[in-house]
Each structure stands twice: as structure tokens, then as C-alpha cells.
Amino acid sequence: MKQKIKYAVEHGIQNALQTFRLLPLQNRVNFIAFSGRQYSDSPRRISELLLREHPEIQQIWAFNEPEKFRFLEETGIKVVKYKSLEYLYYVMTSKVYVDNAEFWSILKFRPGQMVLQTWHGGGAYKRVGGHRIDVNRREKQHAVEKMNKITLFLSSSKAFTKYVIRDAYQYRGEVLECGLPRNDDLLSPDPATAAKARETLGIPEGAKVLLYAPTFRNSHTLDLYDVDFARLKTSLEARFGGEWVIVLRMHYYLADKAMAVGAPWLYNATDYPDMQELLLSSDVLLTDYSSCMWDFSLMKKPCFLYARDIDEYRGERDFYTPIESWPFPLAADNDALEQVISEFDEEKYRADAARHHAELGSTESGTAAKQCVERIAAFLHS
């Protein structure tokens, strides 16, 4: 019965897509981030700049819960529900589509459309797409098929272009090696933007901030995130001085399991709408295998790794480069975390981070959003 319902739904969607393909393409841009979960990341940066520089170009944003984002309509942006009939209409009749993840596989884009993929991670760390160990052959092929519907793929580094775009996804189209629009803010930090997250979370003025932002595991449990936060706070104050608070940012796959805080110096920012604002507001980052380490290192601020399951993760996903070669001090337990913080050498870290960026061939330009907007405007006005 479930298969019959699924077939009927897919058949109806396919019919709708065929109908919409008969309609002319319009000078509109469709945006979506993290499969409709957020108004954030590189699509948001492109959208905001496009709105400032080309307000005449209509924008559509798709969300799972559009009622939470109606405020965007005050700027003239059309807000629609992801995977609705209205969403399909706009996707299939707009000349530009911008995404930062693997998009809905049922979409079949038309000749004359620009499909811009910004992706949601920089550098080259955990394996993705066709390189993943933890998915089967059909899933890998499915990912490759989706990504080859793209017409323009952004890249943060030469290594990302090679390992992810060309090898993992076997993409043979055009790559724009300009960096990620979401990282433009990190390369030229604005004090007002940097203060926004602190003010929203209610962090005391003058306090220093450690952001703990690990990635998810296939188990979708919290067992591996056993950081001793009280001990961590003491270690930070001993090494760097000042009063410290700790901000928790769990992966959105774990949002329903977000860790309880329970102390006045602990803040849960799992639902905070924009990760880059949290990075800007933080003095130190603690993560594991998340590519937010790449973003944060662009600001030359200290980043530490806490990972108890390196061998298991190698079997689950594995890495493009050995984790031991990354510039970020690594700890496998709370004792080791206290030690790497106490022994942290800022001068060595900066040199190691610069070497790391050079080895991966960083293409972060600080003008990625501008370059994307120029490409979109030129495409629509051609």
C-alpha cells in the first residue's frame, strides 16, 4: 500500500513538472538552504547582496516551515513551502536555482536554467558523495546523478575541487573557485555582525566565548559528545585569561536531542539561525570532523578538535587527508583536551593553519558573494 501511495505521489509530481516545463522561464532566482531548514549559509549571502544590488530581480525562498520566515516578504522576497506545488512551479519556471546541499532528486531542470551549487562545507575533510564508505553503491550513484544536473559549482579550495567535485561527485561542468559566500564575512569581519549572536544569546559583555560545534554520527546519539564543560571552562581561563562562557551548537540532525545546559555560563545555540554569526562571535572553536573548522581558521582564531571515535569514524566515513596532518590540536578525551589547551602555541598554530590553507589550495577570496551575484545578473540579463 505504501509503495502504491509513493508511486501515485511521484507520478503526480512528474505530471506537474511536465506541465510547468511548457511555461516560459522567468527572470527569477530560487533559493534554498539545508533542504528548507534555514535562511542561512551561502545562499543567504548571495540573496542579500542580490537584493541590494538588483532589487528588480524577483527572489523565491523555500522552507519546510514557511510561516517562520514571512518576515522576508517585507523585503519583496516570495516565501513558499518546500516540495509544495507552488515550489515546483517556481523552480521549473525560474531561470536560476541556488542550493547548498544535495537537492530533491525528483527535480529535472530545463535547458536555459542556471543551477548554482554553493555546497555547505569548505576545505576537504570527511568524505562525501561517491567516496562515502557508509552508503551503498546505489546511494552513491544517486548522489552523482543529482550533482550532474548542476551548471555551476562553487569551490573553497583546489582540494575540494579535486576530491569532492571532480572525484566524489564526478562533476564535469564549470567550477567557480572563488571560495564560499558565507565566508566573505569571516575574511572581513564586521563588529556589528560579530556582536549580533552575543546580544541575541544574552552573553555578558566582555566575556570570552568558546563555541562547541560537533558534527553528527550515523548513530544520531549524544554518547560521543561527553565534554566536561566545567573543566573546559577552567582550562580556557587558565590558558587565555578572562571569564569564559561556552556556547553549544549541535548539528541540526540532533536538534531534537540538544544537550541540556544547566549552568549560567552554558548557552544552547542549536536553534540559532546562522552558524557564521556564531563563528564570528566566538574566540575559540571546539569541533570534531565538521568543516566549520575550515571557516573558523580563516579568522586565525584557535580551533581544537575533540574526537573519541577516530578509528570508528574512519570506518564510517573516512577522511580525504589524515586528521593528524590538520593544524588543529586534537584530543581524544577530557585529559588530553585540558593538555592541548594548556600547551597551545598561538604562533605555531597560525603557521600550521597557513600551511594547511596552502596545501589544500584555498580559493577563499572574500568576494565570493559578489562574484556569484555578477554571474547571476549577467545570466538573467543576457
N, C-alpha and C positions, 0 to 999 in steps of 0.2 A: 504493500500500500504506500509506504513512504517513497519507494522508488517511482511509483506512478505519479505521485504528487510532485516529486522533484522534476520528473520528465515534463509534466504539464507546465510547471513554472518556467523551466528553461525554454520550452517550446514557445511559450507566450512572450518571453523576453526576446527570443530570436526574431519572432514576428515583428515586435515593436522596433527592434534595431533595423530590420529591413525596411520598415515604413519610414523611419526617420532618415534613412540614407537617401530617400527620394527628395528630401528637403534641401534647399541651398545652405551652404556653410555661411556663418555669420562671423563678423569681426568681434568675437568674444573669446575670453580666456576662462577655462575651468580650472579650479584649484582644489586639491585635496591633500591632507597630511595624515599620515599614520592611519590609513583606511577609515577616515572620517572621525577619528577620535579627538583631534586637536586643531586649533588655529595656531600653528607654530612652525618652527623649523624653517628650512629654506623656502618652501612655498610662501610662507607668510612674508618673509623679507622681500621676495620678488613682487608679491601682491601689493605691499605697502608702497614700494618705490614706483611701481607701475601706476598706482592710484595718484601719486603726487605728480608724476611727470606726464602721464597720459590719462587724465580723468575721463576722456571721451571714450575710452575702451571699456566695454562692459565686462565685469568680472562676476563669476559664479563660484561660490564655495559650497562644498558638500560635507555634511556632518551626519553622524549617527543620531545625534540629538540636536537638531537644528534650532529648537527653541532656546537653547543656551547661548546661541550665537546671533540672535536677532539684532544685537547692537551693531553688527556690521552693516545692516541695512541703512543705518543713518548716514553712512558714507557713500551709499549708492550700490553697494555690493548685493547681489542676489544670493540668498541663502536657501539651499534645498536639502532634502533628506537623501542621504546616500542610498543608492540602489533602488530609489523610487522611479516611477515612470517619468517624473519631471526631471530627475537627474539624468536618465538615459537620453531624454530629448536634448538637454543642453550639451551633454558630452558629444552626441552624434551630430550636432548642428553648429558646433563652435570650432573655430579654426585652430585653437590652441588648447592643449591639455597639459597640466603641470601636476606631477605626483612626486612623492619621496619614498615610495615603497613598491612592492610588487602589487600591481593593480588588479582589479576584478577580472578574472580570466575570461569572462564571457564577452568583454568588450572587444569589438572588432573595428579598429579605426579606419578612416576613409582616406583615399588619396587626397592630398591638399590640406591635410591636418598636420600640425606640429605637435609631437608628443615629447615633452621635455621631462626627463627623469633626473631629479636632483640627488636622489638617494639620501639616506639618513645616517650615514656614518663616514668618518674620514679616516685617513691612514690606510693600513692594511693589517688587521689583527685576526679576529676569529674568522674562520672560513664560512662562506655563504654560497647560496645557489647550488650549482653543479658540483661544488667542492665539498659540500657537507657530507659527513660520514653518517649522520643520524637520520637521513631520509632515504627512501628507496629510489630506484632508477626512474620510475615514472614521475615522481615528485620533482626530481632534478630536471628531467626533460620538460616538464610542465613549466618550471621556472624559466628555463631557457627560451621556450616558445613565447612566453609573455614578454620577456625583455626584448625580444627581437621585433616587437611592434613599435619600439621607441624610434624616434628620428633624431634626437639629440640627448646625449648622456653627459652629465657633469662629472668632473673628477677632481679630487682633492690632492692627488699625488700620482706620480708615474707608476708607483707600485700598485695603487688602486686600479689604474687603467689596465695594467698588465694582468694582475691576479684576479680581480673581480670582474671588470667589464669584459675584457677580451677572453679570459680563460674560463672563469666560473660561469658566466652568462653567454659566452660565445657570441657576443655582440660585435657586429662588423660595421655598424653605422658610424656616424660622426660623434666624436668626443670633444667636449669643450673643457680643456684643462685650465680652469680659472679658479679652482677652489670652490668651497660651499658658501652660498649667500648667507647662511646662518652664522658663518664665522667672520664675516666682514666686521661685525660689532666687536668681536674679540680682538681683532688686529688694531682697531682704533676705538678703544673703549670710551663711551660717553658716561660721565659721572652720574648724570640723572638716571640713565638706564641701569647703571650698576647699583644705584640706591633703591630702585623700584622694588625688587624682591625683598630686600631687608625691611622696607617700610610695610609692605603687604603682610609679611610674616610676623611683624612686630618685634624684630630683633633689636635689642638695645643699641643706642648709638655708641660707637667706639668699640663694640665687641668684635672679635675676630671670628670668622666663620669657616668651619670645615664642612664640606658637602660630601655626604656618603651616598654614592650613586652606583650600585652594582647592577649588572645585567641579570637576566633571568636564566634559569636552568630548565631543562625539559621536565624535571620533576615538579616544577611550579610550587615548591615548598620554601620555607624560610630557614631550613635547617643549617644551611651553609653560611648564613649571614649573622654569625654569632660574635660580632664585635663587642668587646667590653667598652662601652661608650664612656663610662666614668674613668676608666683607666686611660682611654684615649685622650680625654679632655685634660687629664693631669699631664700626660706626655707632651701634648701640644703646648701647654702653658710653661712647662719646664724648658722646652727647646726654643720656643719662639717668643715667650713672654706674653703678657696681656691676659685679658679674660676671653675665654673661648666659648662659643656655642656650636652645636652640631645639628646640621640640617639633613634629614633623611629623605632620599628621593628613590623610591623603589620603581622598578620597571613597570610599565602600565599593564603587563600581563599579570603582575602581582598586586595590582591596586586593591583588590578585594581582600588581600592578606597583609595590607600595610602594617608595619610594625608599630606597636603602641609606644608612646613617648614616655610619659610618666615622670619627667624631670623638667624643671623650668628652663633649662639650657638645651633641651632637645626639642626640635621642631620637625613636624612631619609635612614635607612638601611634595608628597607623591602626587597630589592633585593639582599642584601648581601648573598653570597653563603653558609655561615656556621654559624649557631647560636652559637655553642660552642665557636668560636673565639670571637664573640661579648660578650658572658658572661665573658670570660677570660679578656677582655679588660676593663670591667666595674667595677666601685667601688660600685655602688648601683643598685639594680633591682627594677622596679615597674611593677607589673603584676596584674592579677586578679585571674583566675582559671587555668592558664597554669601550666603544670608540670615543666616548666623551673625553678620554684621556688625551686623544689627539687634539681636540678642540682646546682643552684647558692648557695644554703645553704651549699653544701658540701665544699665550699671555706670559709664558716663562714663570708661572707660579708653581709651587711644589705640588707634585702628584705622587701618591703612594698606592700600591696595589695590595689588597688583602684577598688571598685566594687559597682556600684549603684543599681544593679538588683539582689541582692542575693535571695530574695524570688521568683522572676520570674525564676531565673536560677535553683532553687531547683525544680520548676515545669517542667522545660525544660530538665534538665539532672540529677540534684541532686548530692550529694557527698557521698563518702564512709565513711568519718569521718566529724564531724561538723567543718565548716570553722572557728568557734570561737576557736577551740582547736589547730589550726595550730599556729606555733610560729611567724608568720609574722604579724606585726601591720596592722590592717585593717581600711580602710577609705571608707565611702560611698559618700563623696562629697569633694570639694576642701578645705572647712574649716577644716574638720576632717583630711584631708591629711596633711595640714600645722601643725596641732596639734600633730599628731603621729610622725612626723619628729622632731619637736622641743622637744618632750618628749622622744625621742628614747634613750633607755638604752642598750648600747652595751653588757655589762656583762650579763644582763638578757636575751637578745636575744640569745647570744651564749649558755647559759644554756638551754633555751627553745628549741633551734634547736637541741642540743644534745639529749634532752629528746624525741623530735619528731622523730629523727632518730632511737632511741632505741625502741620507741613504735611501729613504723612501721616495725622494724626489718631489718634495712638497710643491704644489702649484697654487697654494693659497695666495691670493692676490690682494684681498681687501676690497676688490671691486667686482666681485662675482655677481651680486645682485644687479649692478649697473649693466654688466655685460649681457646678462640674461634679458633685462628689460629692453636693451637696444636690439637684441636678436628678435624678440617677440614683436616689438613695434615695427621693425623693418619687414618682418614676415607679413604682418597684417596690412601694412601699407604698400606692399609690393603689387 
